[in-house]
Amino acid sequence: MRRRAVLLIVASVVAMLGWGAVLPYQYAYAAQTRGWGGMIGAAAASLFSVGALIAAPLGGRLADRHNPALIAMITRALAAVAAATLIIADNPATFLAGMAFFGFGLAGGNPAQSVLALRWSSDGTDRRRLFAWIVSGQALGMGLGSFLGGFVVDLDHPDGMLPAFALAAGGFALSAVLVGAAARGASDLSGDAISSRELDARPSQFSPQPRSARTAWKLIKSSRPLLLIAVISFALQLAYNGQFESGLPAYGLTVLNVSEQTIGIAAAVNCAVLLGLQLLVIRWTAHRSAPGLLMIVGAVWVACWAVLGLAAQLPGLSSMIFVGSFGLFAAGETLFAPVLNPLVASLTPAHMVGSTLGLFTAFNTAATALGPLISGLTLGAGMSWLLIVGNIAISAVAIGAARRLELVLCRPTTVPAEVAPSVA
C-alpha cells in the first residue's frame, strides 16, 4: 500500500513538471510572442479550464463505475497527446483547441486519482496526509517546471515555448506509466471508495443512487454543508488558482513590470514554501476543525491581494513583493489542500465519492475558467485596481461561508428527503 501511495505522489510530480513550464508563460506567448492578442491569451487559459470542466464530472462518474487507475492512465495519455499538438500549433484556432484538449486530459483523471488515494490509505489521518503529499507533489512539479521555464522559455521567438510543450507531453506520458505501475497487482480497485471520516463533519447516510453528475448535484443541493463547501471552494479557487494560471503572471508582467525570470522564481518560492510547511501544517491541523482552517485560508488570500495592490505603488520593491506574495499564497494552500477532498468525502455516501469529487472538481475548474476572463478584461481595460478589489471581496465571501459551515456542522444532521430511502 505504501509503495502504491508513493508512486501516486511521484506521478503527480512528473505530470505537473511540464505543465509548470507552460502555465506562467502561455498568456504572454499567445498574446505577445505570437501576436495573437490579449483576448486569445485569456481565451487559451479559459478554454483549458472549459475542457477540464467538461472532463471532471465525466472522469468522476467513470472512476465510480470502472477501474480508477485505468481512467487516470487514459486521461494522462490524452493530456500528453494534447501537449504534443501545441508544438505544431501555428494559428490561434489550433492553439485554442490544443489547450482545451489539454485541459480535458489533465482534469479528467483527477477524480480517479482522488479515489485511488482514498483506497490506498488506511484511515482518516493517513488520507489527509496522502492528499497533502499529492498536492505537495503537484506543487513541486509546478514549481520546478516554472523555475526551469524561466530559463528555457524564450518569449522573443515563436519557437521559444517548444521545450516547455515537449516537457509537458513527456511528463504526462510518464505519469500514466507510473499510475499503471502503482496499480499493478492491486485487488482493491472495484466497488465503492472508502469515505474518509477523520474530520469533524457528520457522514451522510443515503441509499444507493445512480452515479451521475445530476445525482451528485442533487446530493449537494440537499446537503447544506456540501452546498456551503461548494461556495467556499469556488471562491477560494477563483481568488487564487483561477488567477495563478494567467492573471497573476499577467499582473506581474504588465502592471508591476517584473521579468520572466521573476515569474519563474516566484513559482519556485511558492513550491518551496508549500513543501517546507506541509509536514508542520499537517501536524498542526490534525485536530482542528476544517471550517476554521478554511476561514484562515480566506484571510490569507485577502492579505495576498492587498499586498499585491500595494506593490503597484512601490515600483522599487515590486519584484520582491510579487515573489513574497507567492510564498504567502503557498502558506494558505498548505491549509486548503489537505482539507477539501477528505471533507467532501466525509459528507458523501461511499458509492458516490467519485461522482461527487468529480463535480467539485468541475466547480473548481469553472472558477479557473472564469479567472482568466476576469483578469483579461480588467487588465486589458487598465483597471488593475478592480482585479485586486474583486479578489479581496471574493475571498471575504469564502470566509463568511466557512463561518456558516462551522455553525451548520455543529448542529445535528438529518437525511435529506430528496435522496433518503423511502420506507414501505
C-alpha positions as CSV (number, residue, x, y, z in Angstrom):
1,M,0.0,0.0,0.0
2,R,2.8,2.4,0.9
3,R,4.5,1.7,-2.5
4,R,1.3,2.5,-4.4
5,A,0.9,5.8,-2.5
6,V,4.5,6.8,-3.2
7,L,4.1,6.1,-6.9
8,L,0.9,8.0,-7.0
9,I,2.7,11.0,-5.5
10,V,5.6,10.7,-7.9
11,A,3.1,10.5,-10.8
12,S,1.7,13.8,-9.6
13,V,5.1,15.4,-9.6
14,V,6.1,14.4,-13.1
15,A,2.7,15.2,-14.6
16,M,2.8,18.8,-13.4
17,L,6.5,19.4,-14.2
18,G,5.9,20.2,-17.9
19,W,2.7,22.0,-17.2
20,G,4.5,24.2,-14.8
21,A,6.9,25.2,-17.6
22,V,3.9,26.1,-19.8
23,L,1.5,27.7,-17.3
24,P,3.0,31.0,-16.4
25,Y,4.1,31.9,-19.9
26,Q,1.2,30.8,-22.2
27,Y,-0.6,34.1,-21.9
28,A,2.4,36.2,-22.9
29,Y,3.3,33.6,-25.6
30,A,-0.1,33.7,-27.2
31,A,-0.7,37.5,-26.7
32,Q,2.7,38.9,-27.5
33,T,5.1,36.4,-28.9
34,R,2.7,35.0,-31.5
35,G,1.0,38.4,-31.8
36,W,-2.5,36.9,-31.4
37,G,-3.6,39.5,-28.9
38,G,-4.6,39.6,-25.2
39,M,-8.1,38.0,-25.8
40,I,-6.5,34.9,-27.4
41,G,-4.2,34.6,-24.4
42,A,-7.0,34.9,-22.0
43,A,-9.2,32.6,-24.1
44,A,-6.5,29.9,-24.1
45,A,-6.5,29.7,-20.3
46,S,-10.3,29.8,-20.2
47,L,-10.7,27.1,-22.8
48,F,-8.2,24.9,-21.0
49,S,-10.5,25.3,-18.0
50,V,-13.6,24.6,-20.0
51,G,-12.1,21.4,-21.3
52,A,-11.3,20.5,-17.7
53,L,-14.8,21.5,-16.7
54,I,-16.3,19.0,-19.2
55,A,-13.9,16.2,-18.2
56,A,-14.1,16.4,-14.4
57,P,-17.7,15.1,-13.9
58,L,-17.2,12.5,-16.6
59,G,-14.0,11.3,-15.0
60,G,-15.6,11.1,-11.6
61,R,-18.5,9.0,-13.0
62,L,-16.1,6.7,-14.8
63,A,-14.0,6.3,-11.7
64,D,-17.1,5.1,-9.8
65,R,-18.1,2.7,-12.4
66,H,-14.7,1.4,-13.7
67,N,-11.1,0.8,-12.6
68,P,-10.0,4.3,-11.5
69,A,-6.3,3.5,-12.2
70,L,-7.3,2.8,-15.9
71,I,-9.2,6.1,-16.1
72,A,-6.3,8.0,-14.7
73,M,-3.9,6.4,-17.2
74,I,-6.1,7.1,-20.2
75,T,-6.7,10.7,-19.3
76,R,-3.0,11.3,-18.7
77,A,-2.2,9.8,-22.1
78,L,-4.7,12.2,-23.6
79,A,-3.1,15.1,-21.9
80,A,0.3,14.0,-23.3
81,V,-1.1,13.9,-26.9
82,A,-2.7,17.4,-26.4
83,A,0.5,18.9,-25.2
84,A,2.3,17.4,-28.2
85,T,-0.2,19.1,-30.5
86,L,0.8,22.5,-29.0
87,I,4.2,22.1,-30.5
88,I,2.8,22.2,-34.1
89,A,0.1,24.8,-33.4
90,D,0.8,27.7,-35.7
91,N,-2.5,29.6,-35.6
92,P,-4.9,30.7,-32.9
93,A,-7.6,28.1,-33.7
94,T,-5.2,25.2,-33.4
95,F,-3.6,26.6,-30.2
96,L,-7.0,27.1,-28.6
97,A,-8.2,23.6,-29.5
98,G,-5.0,22.1,-28.1
99,M,-5.4,24.0,-24.8
100,A,-9.0,22.8,-24.5
101,F,-8.0,19.2,-25.2
102,F,-5.1,19.6,-22.8
103,G,-7.5,20.7,-20.0
104,F,-9.8,17.8,-20.7
105,G,-7.0,15.3,-20.3
106,L,-5.5,16.9,-17.3
107,A,-8.7,17.2,-15.2
108,G,-10.4,14.0,-16.4
109,G,-8.1,11.9,-14.2
110,N,-8.2,14.0,-11.0
111,P,-11.3,12.3,-9.5
112,A,-9.8,8.9,-10.3
113,Q,-6.6,9.9,-8.6
114,S,-8.6,11.0,-5.5
115,V,-10.5,7.7,-5.5
116,L,-7.2,5.8,-5.6
117,A,-5.8,7.9,-2.8
118,L,-8.9,7.1,-0.7
119,R,-8.4,3.4,-1.4
120,W,-4.7,3.3,-0.7
121,S,-4.8,5.0,2.7
122,S,-5.8,3.1,5.8
123,D,-7.6,5.7,7.9
124,G,-8.6,9.3,8.2
125,T,-5.2,10.6,9.3
126,D,-3.4,8.7,6.5
127,R,-5.9,10.1,4.0
128,R,-5.3,13.7,5.0
129,R,-1.6,13.1,4.9
130,L,-1.7,11.4,1.5
131,F,-3.9,14.1,-0.1
132,A,-1.5,16.7,1.3
133,W,1.5,14.9,-0.2
134,I,-0.2,14.6,-3.6
135,V,-0.9,18.3,-3.7
136,S,2.6,19.0,-2.5
137,G,3.9,16.8,-5.3
138,Q,1.8,18.7,-7.8
139,A,3.2,21.9,-6.4
140,L,6.7,20.6,-6.6
141,G,6.3,19.7,-10.2
142,M,4.7,23.1,-11.0
143,G,7.4,24.9,-9.1
144,L,10.3,23.1,-10.7
145,G,8.7,23.4,-14.1
146,S,8.0,27.2,-13.7
147,F,11.6,27.7,-12.4
148,L,13.1,25.9,-15.4
149,G,10.7,27.6,-17.7
150,G,12.0,31.0,-16.7
151,F,15.4,30.0,-18.2
152,V,14.5,27.8,-21.2
153,V,11.4,29.6,-22.4
154,D,12.2,32.4,-24.8
155,L,9.3,34.7,-25.4
156,D,11.2,36.7,-28.1
157,H,10.9,33.9,-30.6
158,P,7.9,31.9,-31.9
159,D,9.6,28.6,-31.2
160,G,10.6,29.7,-27.7
161,M,7.9,27.5,-26.0
162,L,8.7,24.3,-27.7
163,P,10.9,22.9,-24.9
164,A,8.1,23.5,-22.4
165,F,5.4,21.9,-24.6
166,A,7.7,18.8,-25.1
167,L,8.3,18.6,-21.4
168,A,4.6,18.7,-20.7
169,A,3.9,15.9,-23.2
170,G,6.7,13.7,-21.7
171,G,5.7,14.4,-18.1
172,F,2.1,13.3,-18.6
173,A,3.1,10.2,-20.6
174,L,5.5,9.1,-17.8
175,S,2.8,9.9,-15.2
176,A,0.4,7.4,-17.0
177,V,3.1,4.7,-16.8
178,L,3.7,5.4,-13.0
179,V,0.0,5.1,-12.2
180,G,-0.1,1.8,-14.1
181,A,2.9,0.6,-12.1
182,A,1.2,1.6,-8.8
183,A,-2.0,-0.3,-9.7
184,R,-0.2,-3.4,-10.9
185,G,-1.4,-6.4,-8.8
186,A,-3.9,-4.3,-6.9
187,S,-7.0,-6.2,-5.9
188,D,-9.0,-3.3,-4.4
189,L,-9.9,-1.4,-7.5
190,S,-13.6,-2.4,-7.7
191,G,-16.5,-1.4,-5.6
192,D,-17.0,1.8,-3.6
193,A,-14.3,4.0,-2.4
194,I,-13.9,4.2,1.3
195,S,-15.2,7.6,2.5
196,S,-12.9,9.4,5.0
197,R,-14.4,10.2,8.4
198,E,-11.5,11.9,10.1
199,L,-12.8,15.4,10.1
200,D,-15.4,17.0,12.4
201,A,-18.1,16.6,9.8
202,R,-21.0,14.2,10.1
203,P,-21.2,11.5,7.4
204,S,-24.3,11.3,5.3
205,Q,-26.1,8.0,5.0
206,F,-28.2,7.7,1.9
207,S,-29.4,4.8,-0.2
208,P,-27.6,3.9,-3.4
209,Q,-28.4,6.1,-6.3
210,P,-27.3,6.2,-10.0
211,R,-23.8,7.5,-10.1
212,S,-24.2,10.6,-12.3
213,A,-23.4,14.3,-12.2
214,R,-27.1,15.0,-11.9
215,T,-27.4,12.7,-8.8
216,A,-24.3,14.2,-7.3
217,W,-25.7,17.7,-7.8
218,K,-29.0,16.7,-6.2
219,L,-27.0,15.4,-3.2
220,I,-25.1,18.7,-2.9
221,K,-28.2,20.8,-3.2
222,S,-29.9,18.7,-0.5
223,S,-27.0,18.9,1.9
224,R,-26.4,22.4,3.4
225,P,-22.7,21.5,4.4
226,L,-21.9,20.3,0.9
227,L,-23.5,23.4,-0.6
228,L,-21.5,25.7,1.6
229,I,-18.3,23.8,0.8
230,A,-19.1,24.3,-2.9
231,V,-19.3,28.1,-2.3
232,I,-16.1,28.1,-0.3
233,S,-14.2,26.0,-2.7
234,F,-15.4,28.0,-5.8
235,A,-14.5,31.4,-4.1
236,L,-11.1,30.2,-2.9
237,Q,-10.2,28.7,-6.3
238,L,-11.4,31.8,-8.1
239,A,-9.3,34.1,-5.9
240,Y,-6.1,32.0,-6.3
241,N,-6.0,29.1,-8.7
242,G,-8.2,31.0,-11.2
243,Q,-5.6,33.7,-11.3
244,F,-2.4,31.6,-10.8
245,E,-2.6,30.4,-14.4
246,S,-2.6,33.7,-16.2
247,G,-3.9,36.6,-14.0
248,L,-1.0,36.7,-11.5
249,P,1.7,36.3,-14.2
250,A,0.0,38.9,-16.4
251,Y,-0.4,41.3,-13.5
252,G,3.3,40.9,-12.7
253,L,4.4,41.3,-16.3
254,T,2.1,44.2,-17.3
255,V,1.4,46.1,-14.1
256,L,4.4,45.5,-11.9
257,N,6.8,45.2,-14.9
258,V,8.7,42.2,-13.5
259,S,10.8,39.9,-15.7
260,E,10.1,36.4,-16.9
261,Q,12.8,35.1,-14.5
262,T,11.0,36.7,-11.6
263,I,7.8,34.9,-12.6
264,G,9.7,31.6,-12.5
265,I,11.4,32.4,-9.2
266,A,8.0,33.3,-7.7
267,A,6.6,30.0,-8.7
268,A,9.7,28.2,-7.3
269,V,9.3,30.1,-4.0
270,N,5.6,29.1,-3.9
271,C,6.6,25.5,-4.3
272,A,9.4,25.7,-1.7
273,V,7.2,27.3,0.9
274,L,4.4,24.7,0.3
275,L,6.8,21.8,0.7
276,G,8.6,23.3,3.7
277,L,5.4,23.9,5.6
278,Q,3.4,20.8,4.6
279,L,4.5,18.4,7.3
280,L,4.3,21.0,10.0
281,V,0.9,22.1,8.8
282,I,-0.4,18.5,8.7
283,R,0.6,18.1,12.4
284,W,-0.9,21.4,13.4
285,T,-4.2,20.9,11.6
286,A,-4.6,17.2,12.6
287,H,-7.2,18.0,15.3
288,R,-8.5,21.4,14.2
289,S,-11.9,22.0,12.5
290,A,-11.9,22.1,8.7
291,P,-14.2,25.2,8.6
292,G,-11.8,27.1,10.9
293,L,-8.9,26.2,8.6
294,L,-10.9,27.4,5.5
295,M,-11.5,30.8,7.2
296,I,-7.8,31.2,7.7
297,V,-7.2,30.4,4.1
298,G,-9.6,33.1,3.1
299,A,-7.9,35.6,5.3
300,V,-4.5,34.7,3.8
301,W,-5.9,35.3,0.3
302,V,-7.2,38.7,1.4
303,A,-3.7,39.6,2.7
304,C,-2.0,38.4,-0.5
305,W,-4.2,40.5,-2.8
306,A,-3.8,43.6,-0.5
307,V,0.0,43.2,-0.7
308,L,-0.1,42.8,-4.5
309,G,-2.2,46.0,-4.7
310,L,0.4,47.8,-2.6
311,A,3.2,46.6,-4.9
312,A,1.9,48.7,-7.8
313,Q,2.6,51.8,-5.7
314,L,6.2,50.7,-4.8
315,P,7.9,50.0,-8.1
316,G,11.3,49.7,-6.5
317,L,10.0,46.8,-4.4
318,S,7.5,45.3,-6.8
319,S,9.6,42.3,-7.7
320,M,10.3,41.4,-4.1
321,I,6.7,41.9,-3.1
322,F,5.5,39.8,-6.0
323,V,7.7,36.9,-5.1
324,G,6.8,37.2,-1.4
325,S,3.1,37.1,-2.2
326,F,3.5,33.8,-4.0
327,G,5.1,32.5,-0.8
328,L,2.2,33.7,1.2
329,F,-0.3,32.1,-1.2
330,A,1.6,28.8,-0.7
331,A,1.2,29.1,3.1
332,G,-2.6,29.3,2.6
333,E,-2.6,26.5,0.1
334,T,-1.0,24.1,2.7
335,L,-4.1,24.6,4.8
336,F,-6.6,24.3,1.9
337,A,-5.2,21.3,0.0
338,P,-5.4,18.6,2.7
339,V,-8.8,19.6,3.9
340,L,-11.2,19.9,0.9
341,N,-11.4,16.4,-0.6
342,P,-11.4,14.5,2.7
343,L,-14.1,16.9,4.0
344,V,-16.3,16.3,0.9
345,A,-15.7,12.5,1.1
346,S,-16.7,12.5,4.8
347,L,-20.1,14.0,3.9
348,T,-20.7,11.8,0.8
349,P,-22.2,8.3,0.5
350,A,-19.4,5.8,-0.2
351,H,-20.8,4.8,-3.6
352,M,-20.9,8.4,-4.8
353,V,-17.4,9.6,-3.7
354,G,-16.0,9.7,-7.2
355,S,-19.0,11.4,-8.8
356,T,-19.2,14.0,-6.0
357,L,-15.5,14.7,-6.1
358,G,-15.7,15.0,-9.9
359,L,-18.5,17.6,-9.6
360,F,-16.4,19.5,-7.1
361,T,-13.5,19.4,-9.5
362,A,-15.9,20.8,-12.1
363,F,-16.8,23.7,-9.7
364,N,-13.2,24.4,-9.1
365,T,-12.4,24.2,-12.8
366,A,-15.2,26.6,-13.6
367,A,-13.5,29.0,-11.2
368,T,-10.2,28.6,-13.1
369,A,-12.1,29.2,-16.4
370,L,-13.7,32.4,-15.1
371,G,-10.4,33.7,-13.5
372,P,-8.6,34.4,-16.8
373,L,-11.6,36.2,-18.2
374,I,-11.8,38.5,-15.2
375,S,-8.1,39.3,-15.3
376,G,-8.1,39.6,-19.1
377,L,-10.9,42.1,-19.0
378,T,-9.7,44.2,-16.0
379,L,-6.1,44.3,-17.0
380,G,-6.9,44.9,-20.7
381,A,-9.1,47.8,-19.7
382,G,-6.3,49.2,-17.5
383,M,-8.3,48.6,-14.3
384,S,-5.8,46.6,-12.3
385,W,-7.3,48.0,-9.1
386,L,-10.6,46.3,-9.9
387,L,-8.8,42.9,-10.1
388,I,-7.3,43.5,-6.6
389,V,-10.5,44.7,-5.0
390,G,-12.6,42.0,-6.7
391,N,-10.4,39.2,-5.4
392,I,-10.4,40.6,-1.9
393,A,-14.2,40.6,-2.0
394,I,-14.3,37.0,-3.3
395,S,-12.0,35.9,-0.5
396,A,-14.3,37.6,2.0
397,V,-17.2,35.6,0.7
398,A,-15.3,32.4,1.4
399,I,-14.6,33.5,4.9
400,G,-18.3,34.2,5.6
401,A,-19.4,30.9,4.1
402,A,-16.8,29.0,6.1
403,R,-18.1,30.6,9.3
404,R,-21.6,29.4,8.3
405,L,-20.3,25.9,7.6
406,E,-18.8,25.8,11.1
407,L,-22.2,26.6,12.6
408,V,-24.0,24.1,10.5
409,L,-21.7,21.2,11.3
410,C,-22.2,21.8,15.0
411,R,-25.9,21.0,14.6
412,P,-27.4,17.5,14.4
413,T,-27.8,16.4,10.8
414,T,-30.8,14.7,9.2
415,V,-31.0,12.7,6.0
416,P,-32.2,15.0,3.1
417,A,-35.7,13.9,1.9
418,E,-34.7,14.2,-1.8
419,V,-32.2,11.3,-1.5
420,A,-33.3,9.5,1.6
421,P,-34.5,5.9,1.2
422,S,-38.3,5.5,1.2
423,V,-39.8,3.4,3.9
424,A,-42.5,1.0,3.0
